[in-house]
Amino acid sequence: MTTTVRLPLRVEQALATYCVEAKRTKSEVIVELLEQRFMGTRTERTPYELAQEAGFIGCVSGSKSTGNTKARVVAAIRKKHQR
């Protein structure tokens, strides 16, 4: 079903920025938010998606790891549990 919605300019710009950063379409984001709002569903990211966002999964230049993975993991854990 197609629905047209007029968004205030600031909301449209924020949505566009988020979609570029998250590499998602506007439709995906809007449908997810509406489902959360009306269906009570909570779509949480998978552990794989979280690790990918944190930079632990992905392409590494060269054939061997750069060796800073442990430092990034420690930093992420500290950030999460900081007081």
N, C-alpha and C positions, 0 to 999 in steps of 0.2 A: 504494500500500500504506500502511496506517495502522499506526503504531508509537507506543506510549505509553512515555514515559521520565519517571522521577522525578528532578527536579533539586533539588539543595540550594538553600535559599532565597537565599543570596548569589549563586549562579550564575543563578537565575531573575531576580533583580532586575537583575543586570548585563546579561543578555540583553534584558530589557524596556527598559532605559535605552538600550542600543545601538540597538535597533530603532526607538525613537522618534527618536533623533538621526539615524540613517541613513535613516529613512523606508522601512524594509524590514520584511517580515513575519518572524516567528520561524521559520517553515518555510523561507523563503529562506536565512536565515542558517545554520540547522542543516544543511540540505542542502549548502550551499556548504562548510561546514567538514568534513562527512563526506566529501565528494568529495575535498577536499584531502588528508585523512588517508588514505583507502583507495585512491583512484584515482591519486594522485600528480599530480592536476591543480592548477594554480596559477591561480586566477582573479584577475587583476590588473585594476585599474580602467583604463578607457580614458583617453586624454588629455582627452577632453571631460569625463568625470566628475571628474577631478582639477581641471580648471579651474573647474568648477562648484562644487566643494567649497571652493576657494580664494576664491570670490566674484568671479571674473573674468567669469562668464557668469550672466546673470539680468536681472531687471527693474531698470531705473534710473529713478528719479523724474524727471519732466520730459522734454523732447524731446532734450536734449543730455546728453552724458556729464558726470559730476561732475568730471572732470579728474584724479582721483587714481588712475587705473588704472596709470599708469606707476610711481607710488610703491608700489602694492601688488605689482606684478610684481617690482620691485627688492627689496622686503622679502622676498618669498617666495623669490627666488633666494638672497639672503643667508642666510636661515634654513636653506635646504637645504644650502648649502655652508659653513656656519659650522664653525669648528674648535674 
